[in-house]
Amino acid sequence: MPTATIMVNLFDGTRQPMAIGSAPSNVLVRVIDGNQREVSADFHTAASIDFEVPFFDGPGDKYSVIASADGWLQAGFTPIPVSPSVVQMVDLMLLPKSGNFNFADASWQNLSQKHAAMAAIIAHGAGDDQAAQERYTNLMENQPASLACMLNLMTAMADIHLPKKTPLDYLKEIIWTTMAGQVAGETLDAPAQDRFYAWADKALVDQAITAARQKEFSQEINPNFFHKGATLSYKQIQFGEANVQLTFHQKDTKVIDGVDCIALEPDIDYFRDLGAHALLEVLPNFITGGLTDPRAVYVLRWIAGRRAGVPDFEPPYTIVP
């Protein structure tokens, strides 16, 4: 029978290859073919492993790879279509179950120098740089998951190319305190671990609609059901995992620097199609119940981007033991 090759590369929460012999020193890697037959299930100590797998020239060639280790969160990817003529690369990130946010690269000074657009949006409305820094540092120290969510979303939004500019380019100001909707009467919350609210140039709505017509976004019907007070919502469909959703509250308005703005609620869901990924049960302790965890988004968005061959997802923080 002809064969194909899958190369599995293991990374840690710093987005670096796992050092051979360091924790986890033994990673169980399972390879499952499209017929749901386990082709390999063994422990490995190398950061890169080659698997020679059967090639069926049919549905059986859509493989799944799952990696796990004691004390670490499981990660995986599916489907992986194989061919005898191409080595399929699969990059997986494993996080320690007790992983912590490392904001060393996300200090206010570093953010202002290396991610000026983000810093300008975060600082807007604070009065001066000192007030902006204090507000930002308070979020880092008291709501680290909320800051990680904000950095995830802003990084992902900067990587999305709309017909004109990126979604991040339309953001003007973060909504920092819980406030009643000015017109609709709903409550717009302060930054949380699964979403934040911001004032955005209302021209972003037309950009999202155009992106949907170009099959790069899809419209969510009845957005008010999951997003109280929302009037429109569009989700990126580029990846199987961790796509950005832009939800608009068009009845909440504000003029900022002469620009007509509306309230925007961005968030990231784990999967585009939960059924397609039932086999993997990726990051089970995060996905079952509760709010979306920014650590899960961090992993899924990074893996999806590596698989799609787009620039790496690199928010200005890492996750360490």
Legacy VTK file of the C-alpha trace (Angstrom):
# vtk DataFile Version 3.0
C-alpha trace
ASCII
DATASET POLYDATA
POINTS 321 float
0.000 0.000 0.000
1.306 3.508 -0.784
2.210 5.668 2.194
2.279 9.349 3.126
4.146 11.316 5.772
2.861 13.516 8.576
5.408 15.575 10.534
4.165 16.591 13.981
5.956 19.512 15.651
5.386 20.217 19.342
5.544 23.730 20.827
5.012 25.151 24.297
3.150 28.241 25.491
6.060 30.514 24.595
5.517 29.572 20.926
8.917 27.859 20.903
9.677 24.193 20.085
9.609 21.991 23.158
13.124 21.279 24.394
13.949 17.585 24.123
14.051 15.997 27.528
12.321 18.882 29.305
8.810 18.732 30.696
6.758 17.163 29.362
9.496 14.596 28.669
7.026 12.051 27.328
4.250 13.122 24.994
1.642 10.642 23.818
0.904 11.262 20.138
-2.053 9.485 18.568
-2.562 9.354 14.794
-6.010 8.330 13.549
-6.976 7.824 9.916
-10.201 8.913 8.252
-11.670 5.459 8.825
-11.329 6.102 12.579
-8.569 3.512 12.901
-5.668 4.317 15.211
-2.498 4.112 13.148
-0.056 5.071 15.910
-0.221 5.697 19.657
3.150 5.988 21.363
5.189 8.222 23.672
7.843 10.532 22.233
10.583 12.766 23.628
11.438 14.682 20.441
9.908 18.020 19.465
9.430 16.822 15.861
8.182 13.369 14.917
7.627 11.860 11.464
4.798 9.376 10.950
4.549 7.172 7.877
0.857 6.475 7.361
-1.189 4.457 4.832
-2.508 6.279 1.790
-5.964 5.045 0.721
-6.715 7.519 -2.076
-10.091 8.153 -0.468
-11.886 9.308 2.707
-9.412 7.373 4.856
-6.739 9.943 4.010
-8.223 12.609 6.284
-6.166 12.061 9.407
-6.376 13.400 12.967
-3.445 13.953 15.328
-3.799 14.303 19.108
-0.977 15.021 21.578
-1.215 14.761 25.365
0.996 14.481 28.437
0.496 14.256 32.203
-0.040 17.706 33.662
-0.498 19.275 30.242
-3.541 20.146 28.166
-4.327 17.974 25.191
-4.055 19.516 21.724
-4.848 18.212 18.266
-5.904 18.943 14.721
-8.278 17.473 12.150
-8.707 16.953 9.233
-5.215 16.489 7.803
-5.499 15.348 4.159
-2.404 13.366 3.207
-0.727 12.598 -0.103
2.352 10.524 -1.054
3.800 13.582 -2.798
3.597 16.093 0.082
4.786 15.960 3.688
1.968 17.315 5.843
3.226 19.548 8.674
1.144 19.742 11.844
2.223 22.173 14.577
0.632 21.621 17.987
0.940 23.676 21.166
0.702 22.085 24.609
0.049 24.217 27.669
0.637 23.243 31.304
-2.662 22.779 33.129
-1.449 25.319 35.671
-0.264 27.727 32.970
0.029 31.406 33.833
-0.002 34.551 31.705
3.430 36.103 31.199
2.996 39.783 30.319
6.714 40.627 30.268
6.408 41.781 26.644
3.099 43.527 27.298
4.257 46.242 29.694
2.814 49.658 28.871
6.209 50.821 27.621
6.678 47.799 25.348
3.102 47.972 24.083
3.513 51.653 23.229
6.746 51.007 21.347
6.009 47.707 19.598
2.211 47.804 19.221
1.508 51.498 18.872
-1.929 51.062 17.278
-3.127 48.883 20.155
-1.700 51.241 22.747
-3.373 54.270 21.132
-6.798 52.601 21.244
-6.308 51.467 24.841
-5.093 54.917 25.907
-7.812 56.921 24.183
-10.071 58.739 26.604
-7.771 58.299 29.598
-6.760 61.952 29.742
-3.000 61.497 29.677
-0.374 58.765 29.327
-0.004 58.319 33.083
-3.734 57.703 33.506
-3.718 55.301 30.545
-0.810 53.375 32.029
-2.475 53.130 35.435
-5.737 51.905 33.909
-3.885 49.334 31.805
-1.695 48.141 34.692
-4.756 47.764 36.900
-6.319 45.461 34.311
-3.097 43.430 34.071
-2.793 42.999 37.825
-6.440 42.450 38.739
-7.999 40.926 35.601
-5.173 39.149 33.727
-7.568 36.911 31.782
-9.441 40.000 30.568
-6.211 41.595 29.371
-5.197 38.356 27.604
-8.593 38.303 25.878
-8.179 41.925 24.762
-4.671 41.265 23.414
-5.868 38.089 21.651
-8.693 39.930 19.956
-6.741 43.025 18.984
-3.909 40.894 17.559
-6.351 38.757 15.586
-8.266 41.812 14.347
-5.026 43.381 13.104
-4.392 40.219 11.048
-7.756 40.343 9.238
-7.666 42.135 5.899
-11.046 43.597 4.997
-11.719 45.214 1.603
-10.395 48.406 3.228
-8.012 48.207 6.199
-8.344 45.837 9.170
-10.987 45.712 11.915
-8.450 47.095 14.384
-8.066 50.212 12.240
-11.728 51.086 12.902
-11.485 50.884 16.709
-11.401 54.239 18.473
-11.806 53.664 22.199
-12.299 50.806 24.682
-15.389 50.866 26.912
-13.800 50.443 30.341
-16.762 50.575 32.701
-20.125 48.859 32.661
-22.597 51.240 31.114
-26.260 51.223 30.124
-26.847 51.393 26.394
-27.495 54.984 25.402
-30.459 54.111 23.182
-31.229 50.402 23.380
-31.186 50.132 27.167
-28.895 47.071 27.282
-25.776 46.856 29.405
-22.354 47.028 27.784
-19.844 45.417 30.127
-16.263 46.367 30.870
-13.470 44.169 29.415
-14.042 40.513 30.329
-12.163 37.270 29.739
-14.271 36.364 26.711
-14.960 39.752 25.030
-14.682 43.497 25.319
-16.707 46.440 24.058
-15.338 49.395 22.141
-16.429 52.389 20.130
-15.704 51.791 16.460
-16.096 53.809 13.280
-19.522 52.831 11.925
-17.899 52.319 8.492
-16.767 48.932 9.844
-20.321 47.643 9.355
-20.133 48.083 5.584
-16.717 46.428 5.548
-18.083 43.376 7.394
-21.067 43.173 5.034
-18.765 43.323 2.003
-16.492 40.667 3.514
-19.534 38.416 3.944
-20.475 38.891 0.288
-16.927 37.852 -0.586
-17.387 34.675 1.528
-14.757 35.714 4.069
-17.294 36.297 6.858
-20.721 34.834 7.565
-23.688 36.621 9.096
-25.106 35.398 12.390
-28.905 35.419 12.332
-30.707 36.928 15.340
-27.548 38.179 17.077
-29.593 39.554 19.977
-30.146 35.958 21.174
-26.506 35.531 22.260
-25.517 39.214 22.360
-28.140 41.275 24.160
-28.950 44.464 22.299
-26.960 43.514 19.187
-28.296 44.490 15.769
-25.803 42.794 13.414
-23.066 40.180 13.778
-20.524 38.726 11.357
-17.995 35.958 11.963
-14.726 35.311 10.169
-14.700 31.855 8.520
-11.052 31.589 7.515
-10.168 28.907 10.071
-11.812 25.855 11.573
-10.976 27.214 15.015
-10.819 30.549 16.833
-12.414 32.892 14.293
-13.143 36.505 15.212
-16.772 37.560 15.495
-17.734 41.217 15.125
-21.049 42.051 16.787
-22.522 45.522 16.324
-24.754 47.502 18.686
-25.833 50.146 16.184
-28.280 51.857 18.546
-25.420 52.816 20.852
-23.585 55.739 19.310
-20.878 58.238 20.129
-18.858 60.808 18.193
-15.113 60.414 18.784
-12.629 62.818 17.205
-15.310 63.832 14.705
-16.022 60.219 13.689
-19.503 58.706 14.059
-19.020 55.538 16.104
-21.157 52.626 17.257
-20.565 50.056 19.985
-18.652 46.985 18.827
-18.476 43.662 20.690
-15.680 41.436 19.336
-15.171 37.897 20.600
-13.655 34.586 19.493
-15.438 31.217 19.592
-13.514 27.978 19.918
-14.790 26.174 16.810
-16.534 27.091 13.583
-18.105 23.616 13.516
-18.196 21.797 16.853
-19.318 18.524 15.270
-16.289 18.353 12.996
-13.994 18.517 16.018
-15.821 16.228 18.421
-13.109 13.600 17.994
-10.372 15.825 19.353
-11.970 17.110 22.556
-9.295 19.810 22.490
-8.627 21.558 25.817
-11.522 19.767 27.547
-11.245 21.503 30.912
-11.620 24.904 29.216
-14.332 24.076 26.700
-16.827 22.431 29.051
-18.983 25.191 30.488
-18.155 28.662 31.686
-16.787 31.585 29.745
-14.432 31.258 26.798
-10.906 31.006 28.197
-8.278 33.219 26.518
-5.660 30.470 26.961
-7.753 28.121 24.832
-8.196 30.847 22.205
-4.422 31.489 22.279
-3.695 27.831 21.471
-6.433 27.267 18.917
-5.795 30.466 16.973
-2.045 29.761 16.885
-2.512 26.165 15.690
-5.094 27.200 13.072
-2.832 29.922 11.728
0.180 27.633 11.482
-1.902 25.060 9.651
-3.285 27.686 7.248
0.177 29.038 6.477
-0.627 32.620 7.476
1.595 34.865 9.633
1.932 33.509 13.152
-0.564 34.574 15.775
1.666 36.428 18.238
-0.146 38.428 20.911
2.299 40.286 23.186
2.203 37.726 25.998
3.013 34.043 26.508
1.821 31.228 28.756
4.283 29.587 31.125
4.148 26.972 33.935
LINES 1 322
321 0 1 2 3 4 5 6 7 8 9 10 11 12 13 14 15 16 17 18 19 20 21 22 23 24 25 26 27 28 29 30 31 32 33 34 35 36 37 38 39 40 41 42 43 44 45 46 47 48 49 50 51 52 53 54 55 56 57 58 59 60 61 62 63 64 65 66 67 68 69 70 71 72 73 74 75 76 77 78 79 80 81 82 83 84 85 86 87 88 89 90 91 92 93 94 95 96 97 98 99 100 101 102 103 104 105 106 107 108 109 110 111 112 113 114 115 116 117 118 119 120 121 122 123 124 125 126 127 128 129 130 131 132 133 134 135 136 137 138 139 140 141 142 143 144 145 146 147 148 149 150 151 152 153 154 155 156 157 158 159 160 161 162 163 164 165 166 167 168 169 170 171 172 173 174 175 176 177 178 179 180 181 182 183 184 185 186 187 188 189 190 191 192 193 194 195 196 197 198 199 200 201 202 203 204 205 206 207 208 209 210 211 212 213 214 215 216 217 218 219 220 221 222 223 224 225 226 227 228 229 230 231 232 233 234 235 236 237 238 239 240 241 242 243 244 245 246 247 248 249 250 251 252 253 254 255 256 257 258 259 260 261 262 263 264 265 266 267 268 269 270 271 272 273 274 275 276 277 278 279 280 281 282 283 284 285 286 287 288 289 290 291 292 293 294 295 296 297 298 299 300 301 302 303 304 305 306 307 308 309 310 311 312 313 314 315 316 317 318 319 320
